[in-house]
Structure formats: C-alpha cells, structure tokens
Amino acid sequence: MTATQQHMIDAYRALQHGTPPPPPPGRASLRTGEGGDRSGGRRSTPAGRSPKGTGGR
C-alpha cells in the first residue's frame, strides 16, 4: 500500500468519525524539528575563515 492510499483510508476514517483529516503525505515531515532549519545547527564557513564568535582561534 502506498502512502497516498493509506492517506485516503485515514482521511475517510476521519470523516466518518468527525475528526480532522491527517496532513497529506510528506507535509508533516517538513515541520519536524525546531524552527524548520535543516542544517542541524551547523553552519559552513568558507575555507580559511573562522566561524563568527570564535575570535579567529
């Protein structure tokens, strides 16, 4: 069963029970994590440069 087929079944069941339908497949995964930032808190810097706030050491 594909994610789309499962979503259709879940949406039908939600309608029958009077509850809100689930989000479409793939939409919920974009909202996970804090702030929606996919970098994981890491920032890349150009070669030979130190990240801000490290004093260049």
ABEGO torsion letter per residue (X at the ends): XBAAAAAAAAAAAAAAAGBBBBBBBGAAAAABEBGGBAAGGBBBBBBGBBBBGAGGX
